[in-house]
């Protein structure tokens, strides 16, 4: 067999591309490598088939044990979280946060924010009390039904609607005061 026939047989087996060998390899070495590559690829294919069979068997065993996909996800999450907690990055970050928590700057900031929260809460509370007191003063000193001197305006539907809304707001803010009946002030018991 001459070299041209031998080269064409090599290219049909895939050892060489274009009839040339890679630099530094003889034809015999290339053939050995090709045979070894074929064996390794066959082993890989066999291992894939074995893996598929093993995965099916594992799935069947899990099904018989009552382990479903949801419990698997939960186990994987728990395992993953445990691994995160054991990681160097998590431990380092946790130690850093502990140091920050013990620092004077953090304590001062926390104290300042706490005081600001208390002050804001007190401000809203006193503002609510002031509004409630003001509505009480308005209702005791000022009766809208009798304050307007123009009877035509006082008896108009839009004025009565506005008047009812103000009375409802007063009722909701102040609640029932002494001597009020159990019915809402929207009932038209006005002396009109």
C-alpha positions as YAML, in Angstrom:
chain: A
units: angstrom
residues:
- id: 1
  name: UNK
  ca: [0.00, 0.00, 0.00]
- id: 2
  name: UNK
  ca: [1.50, 3.33, -1.00]
- id: 3
  name: UNK
  ca: [1.30, 6.52, 1.05]
- id: 4
  name: UNK
  ca: [-1.55, 8.02, -0.98]
- id: 5
  name: UNK
  ca: [-3.78, 5.00, -0.30]
- id: 6
  name: UNK
  ca: [-2.75, 4.99, 3.36]
- id: 7
  name: UNK
  ca: [-3.50, 8.74, 3.68]
- id: 8
  name: UNK
  ca: [-6.95, 8.31, 2.19]
- id: 9
  name: UNK
  ca: [-7.73, 5.54, 4.66]
- id: 10
  name: UNK
  ca: [-6.66, 7.83, 7.48]
- id: 11
  name: UNK
  ca: [-8.95, 10.61, 6.41]
- id: 12
  name: UNK
  ca: [-11.88, 8.17, 6.21]
- id: 13
  name: UNK
  ca: [-11.32, 7.15, 9.85]
- id: 14
  name: UNK
  ca: [-11.04, 10.75, 10.96]
- id: 15
  name: UNK
  ca: [-7.43, 10.63, 12.16]
- id: 16
  name: UNK
  ca: [-6.33, 13.39, 9.85]
- id: 17
  name: UNK
  ca: [-8.14, 16.21, 8.21]
- id: 18
  name: UNK
  ca: [-7.14, 17.09, 4.69]
- id: 19
  name: UNK
  ca: [-4.61, 14.21, 4.53]
- id: 20
  name: UNK
  ca: [-2.08, 15.74, 6.93]
- id: 21
  name: UNK
  ca: [-1.16, 14.68, 10.44]
- id: 22
  name: UNK
  ca: [-0.97, 17.13, 13.34]
- id: 23
  name: UNK
  ca: [2.61, 18.27, 13.96]
- id: 24
  name: UNK
  ca: [4.68, 15.91, 16.08]
- id: 25
  name: UNK
  ca: [2.50, 12.80, 15.52]
- id: 26
  name: UNK
  ca: [3.36, 9.77, 13.49]
- id: 27
  name: UNK
  ca: [0.71, 7.79, 11.66]
- id: 28
  name: UNK
  ca: [0.94, 4.95, 14.19]
- id: 29
  name: UNK
  ca: [0.49, 7.33, 17.13]
- id: 30
  name: UNK
  ca: [-2.48, 8.96, 15.40]
- id: 31
  name: UNK
  ca: [-4.06, 5.50, 14.87]
- id: 32
  name: UNK
  ca: [-3.56, 4.60, 18.54]
- id: 33
  name: UNK
  ca: [-5.10, 7.87, 19.65]
- id: 34
  name: UNK
  ca: [-8.03, 7.33, 17.28]
- id: 35
  name: UNK
  ca: [-8.65, 3.84, 18.70]
- id: 36
  name: UNK
  ca: [-8.43, 5.18, 22.26]
- id: 37
  name: UNK
  ca: [-10.82, 8.04, 21.39]
- id: 38
  name: UNK
  ca: [-13.34, 5.58, 19.98]
- id: 39
  name: UNK
  ca: [-13.12, 3.46, 23.16]
- id: 40
  name: UNK
  ca: [-13.59, 6.52, 25.40]
- id: 41
  name: UNK
  ca: [-16.59, 7.72, 23.38]
- id: 42
  name: UNK
  ca: [-18.13, 4.23, 23.63]
- id: 43
  name: UNK
  ca: [-17.57, 4.25, 27.41]
- id: 44
  name: UNK
  ca: [-19.18, 7.70, 27.67]
- id: 45
  name: UNK
  ca: [-22.23, 6.44, 25.77]
- id: 46
  name: UNK
  ca: [-22.46, 3.38, 28.04]
- id: 47
  name: UNK
  ca: [-22.16, 5.55, 31.16]
- id: 48
  name: UNK
  ca: [-24.95, 7.82, 29.88]
- id: 49
  name: UNK
  ca: [-27.21, 4.81, 29.41]
- id: 50
  name: UNK
  ca: [-26.34, 3.50, 32.89]
- id: 51
  name: UNK
  ca: [-27.01, 6.96, 34.37]
- id: 52
  name: UNK
  ca: [-30.46, 7.10, 32.77]
- id: 53
  name: UNK
  ca: [-31.31, 3.66, 34.20]
- id: 54
  name: UNK
  ca: [-30.01, 4.68, 37.66]
- id: 55
  name: UNK
  ca: [-32.01, 7.94, 37.60]
- id: 56
  name: UNK
  ca: [-35.19, 6.02, 36.74]
- id: 57
  name: UNK
  ca: [-34.51, 3.58, 39.56]
- id: 58
  name: UNK
  ca: [-33.90, 6.43, 42.03]
- id: 59
  name: UNK
  ca: [-37.15, 8.12, 40.95]
- id: 60
  name: UNK
  ca: [-39.05, 4.87, 41.50]
- id: 61
  name: UNK
  ca: [-37.49, 4.42, 44.97]
- id: 62
  name: UNK
  ca: [-38.40, 8.01, 45.90]
- id: 63
  name: UNK
  ca: [-41.96, 7.46, 44.70]
- id: 64
  name: UNK
  ca: [-42.25, 4.33, 46.84]
- id: 65
  name: UNK
  ca: [-40.94, 6.26, 49.85]
- id: 66
  name: UNK
  ca: [-43.45, 9.03, 49.25]
- id: 67
  name: UNK
  ca: [-40.84, 11.64, 48.43]
- id: 68
  name: UNK
  ca: [-42.41, 13.98, 45.89]
- id: 69
  name: UNK
  ca: [-40.93, 16.82, 43.88]
- id: 70
  name: UNK
  ca: [-42.04, 19.40, 46.45]
- id: 71
  name: UNK
  ca: [-40.29, 17.66, 49.33]
- id: 72
  name: UNK
  ca: [-37.21, 17.27, 47.15]
- id: 73
  name: UNK
  ca: [-37.20, 21.00, 46.47]
- id: 74
  name: UNK
  ca: [-37.56, 21.64, 50.20]
- id: 75
  name: UNK
  ca: [-34.66, 19.29, 50.98]
- id: 76
  name: UNK
  ca: [-32.52, 20.89, 48.28]
- id: 77
  name: UNK
  ca: [-33.33, 24.35, 49.60]
- id: 78
  name: UNK
  ca: [-32.53, 23.32, 53.18]
- id: 79
  name: UNK
  ca: [-29.28, 21.71, 52.09]
- id: 80
  name: UNK
  ca: [-28.37, 24.74, 49.99]
- id: 81
  name: UNK
  ca: [-29.13, 27.14, 52.84]
- id: 82
  name: UNK
  ca: [-27.00, 25.04, 55.19]
- id: 83
  name: UNK
  ca: [-24.14, 25.16, 52.68]
- id: 84
  name: UNK
  ca: [-24.52, 28.94, 52.39]
- id: 85
  name: UNK
  ca: [-24.40, 29.31, 56.17]
- id: 86
  name: UNK
  ca: [-21.24, 27.22, 56.32]
- id: 87
  name: UNK
  ca: [-19.54, 29.12, 53.49]
- id: 88
  name: UNK
  ca: [-16.62, 31.42, 54.22]
- id: 89
  name: UNK
  ca: [-18.36, 34.39, 52.58]
- id: 90
  name: UNK
  ca: [-21.44, 34.02, 54.80]
- id: 91
  name: UNK
  ca: [-19.38, 33.56, 57.96]
- id: 92
  name: UNK
  ca: [-17.25, 36.59, 57.10]
- id: 93
  name: UNK
  ca: [-20.30, 38.74, 56.34]
- id: 94
  name: UNK
  ca: [-22.02, 37.55, 59.51]
- id: 95
  name: UNK
  ca: [-18.98, 38.45, 61.61]
- id: 96
  name: UNK
  ca: [-18.82, 41.85, 59.92]
- id: 97
  name: UNK
  ca: [-22.48, 42.54, 60.68]
- id: 98
  name: UNK
  ca: [-21.95, 41.52, 64.31]
- id: 99
  name: UNK
  ca: [-19.06, 43.96, 64.54]
- id: 100
  name: UNK
  ca: [-21.18, 46.69, 62.99]
- id: 101
  name: UNK
  ca: [-23.98, 45.93, 65.46]
- id: 102
  name: UNK
  ca: [-21.58, 46.38, 68.37]
- id: 103
  name: UNK
  ca: [-20.10, 49.62, 67.03]
- id: 104
  name: UNK
  ca: [-20.87, 52.96, 68.68]
- id: 105
  name: UNK
  ca: [-21.90, 54.54, 65.38]
- id: 106
  name: UNK
  ca: [-24.53, 51.85, 64.81]
- id: 107
  name: UNK
  ca: [-25.86, 52.18, 68.35]
- id: 108
  name: UNK
  ca: [-26.09, 55.97, 68.04]
- id: 109
  name: UNK
  ca: [-27.84, 55.69, 64.66]
- id: 110
  name: UNK
  ca: [-30.27, 53.13, 66.04]
- id: 111
  name: UNK
  ca: [-31.00, 55.31, 69.06]
- id: 112
  name: UNK
  ca: [-31.52, 58.40, 66.88]
- id: 113
  name: UNK
  ca: [-33.89, 56.55, 64.54]
- id: 114
  name: UNK
  ca: [-35.80, 55.17, 67.52]
- id: 115
  name: UNK
  ca: [-36.19, 58.64, 68.99]
- id: 116
  name: UNK
  ca: [-37.29, 60.02, 65.62]
- id: 117
  name: UNK
  ca: [-39.91, 57.27, 65.40]
- id: 118
  name: UNK
  ca: [-41.23, 58.06, 68.85]
- id: 119
  name: UNK
  ca: [-41.32, 61.77, 68.10]
- id: 120
  name: UNK
  ca: [-43.13, 61.20, 64.80]
- id: 121
  name: UNK
  ca: [-45.65, 58.95, 66.50]
- id: 122
  name: UNK
  ca: [-46.23, 61.53, 69.22]
- id: 123
  name: UNK
  ca: [-46.61, 64.29, 66.62]
- id: 124
  name: UNK
  ca: [-49.25, 62.34, 64.71]
- id: 125
  name: UNK
  ca: [-51.05, 61.52, 67.94]
- id: 126
  name: UNK
  ca: [-51.11, 65.14, 69.08]
- id: 127
  name: UNK
  ca: [-52.17, 66.29, 65.62]
- id: 128
  name: UNK
  ca: [-55.09, 63.84, 65.74]
- id: 129
  name: UNK
  ca: [-56.04, 65.10, 69.19]
- id: 130
  name: UNK
  ca: [-55.85, 68.71, 68.04]
- id: 131
  name: UNK
  ca: [-58.08, 67.99, 65.06]
- id: 132
  name: UNK
  ca: [-60.56, 66.12, 67.23]
- id: 133
  name: UNK
  ca: [-60.59, 68.97, 69.79]
- id: 134
  name: UNK
  ca: [-61.00, 71.57, 67.07]
- id: 135
  name: UNK
  ca: [-63.98, 69.73, 65.61]
- id: 136
  name: UNK
  ca: [-65.42, 69.59, 69.12]
- id: 137
  name: UNK
  ca: [-65.03, 73.34, 69.52]
- id: 138
  name: UNK
  ca: [-66.57, 73.97, 66.13]
- id: 139
  name: UNK
  ca: [-69.55, 71.76, 66.87]
- id: 140
  name: UNK
  ca: [-70.21, 73.31, 70.29]
- id: 141
  name: UNK
  ca: [-69.66, 76.96, 69.28]
- id: 142
  name: UNK
  ca: [-70.88, 76.94, 65.74]
- id: 143
  name: UNK
  ca: [-73.91, 75.36, 64.22]
- id: 144
  name: UNK
  ca: [-73.83, 75.50, 60.46]
- id: 145
  name: UNK
  ca: [-77.58, 75.03, 60.23]
- id: 146
  name: UNK
  ca: [-78.25, 78.31, 61.98]
- id: 147
  name: UNK
  ca: [-75.27, 80.41, 60.95]
- id: 148
  name: UNK
  ca: [-76.23, 81.38, 57.43]
- id: 149
  name: UNK
  ca: [-78.57, 84.26, 57.05]
- id: 150
  name: UNK
  ca: [-79.73, 83.44, 53.55]
- id: 151
  name: UNK
  ca: [-82.56, 80.92, 53.83]
- id: 152
  name: UNK
  ca: [-82.56, 80.18, 50.09]
- id: 153
  name: UNK
  ca: [-78.95, 79.03, 50.21]
- id: 154
  name: UNK
  ca: [-79.45, 77.13, 53.43]
- id: 155
  name: UNK
  ca: [-82.33, 75.15, 51.94]
- id: 156
  name: UNK
  ca: [-80.57, 74.30, 48.64]
- id: 157
  name: UNK
  ca: [-79.83, 70.61, 47.94]
- id: 158
  name: UNK
  ca: [-76.11, 71.19, 47.48]
- id: 159
  name: UNK
  ca: [-75.83, 73.01, 50.83]
- id: 160
  name: UNK
  ca: [-77.75, 70.25, 52.59]
- id: 161
  name: UNK
  ca: [-75.47, 67.64, 51.01]
- id: 162
  name: UNK
  ca: [-72.40, 69.58, 52.18]
- id: 163
  name: UNK
  ca: [-73.93, 70.01, 55.62]
- id: 164
  name: UNK
  ca: [-74.59, 66.26, 55.89]
- id: 165
  name: UNK
  ca: [-71.01, 65.46, 54.90]
- id: 166
  name: UNK
  ca: [-69.62, 67.80, 57.56]
- id: 167
  name: UNK
  ca: [-71.93, 66.30, 60.17]
- id: 168
  name: UNK
  ca: [-70.89, 62.78, 59.14]
- id: 169
  name: UNK
  ca: [-67.24, 63.71, 59.39]
- id: 170
  name: UNK
  ca: [-67.84, 65.19, 62.84]
- id: 171
  name: UNK
  ca: [-69.69, 62.06, 63.87]
- id: 172
  name: UNK
  ca: [-66.87, 59.79, 62.65]
- id: 173
  name: UNK
  ca: [-64.12, 61.85, 64.26]
- id: 174
  name: UNK
  ca: [-65.79, 62.57, 67.58]
- id: 175
  name: UNK
  ca: [-68.09, 59.60, 67.93]
- id: 176
  name: UNK
  ca: [-71.27, 59.87, 69.90]
- id: 177
  name: UNK
  ca: [-71.20, 62.48, 72.58]
- id: 178
  name: UNK
  ca: [-73.39, 62.58, 75.66]
- id: 179
  name: UNK
  ca: [-77.07, 62.66, 74.97]
- id: 180
  name: UNK
  ca: [-76.91, 61.72, 71.27]
- id: 181
  name: UNK
  ca: [-79.24, 59.06, 70.06]
- id: 182
  name: UNK
  ca: [-78.10, 55.82, 68.41]
- id: 183
  name: UNK
  ca: [-78.94, 56.98, 64.89]
- id: 184
  name: UNK
  ca: [-76.51, 58.65, 62.53]
- id: 185
  name: UNK
  ca: [-76.62, 62.43, 62.15]
- id: 186
  name: UNK
  ca: [-77.42, 61.97, 58.47]
- id: 187
  name: UNK
  ca: [-81.04, 61.36, 59.30]
- id: 188
  name: UNK
  ca: [-82.76, 64.57, 58.47]
- id: 189
  name: UNK
  ca: [-84.13, 65.62, 61.83]
- id: 190
  name: UNK
  ca: [-83.19, 69.22, 61.21]
- id: 191
  name: UNK
  ca: [-85.81, 71.83, 61.94]
- id: 192
  name: UNK
  ca: [-86.09, 72.92, 58.31]
...
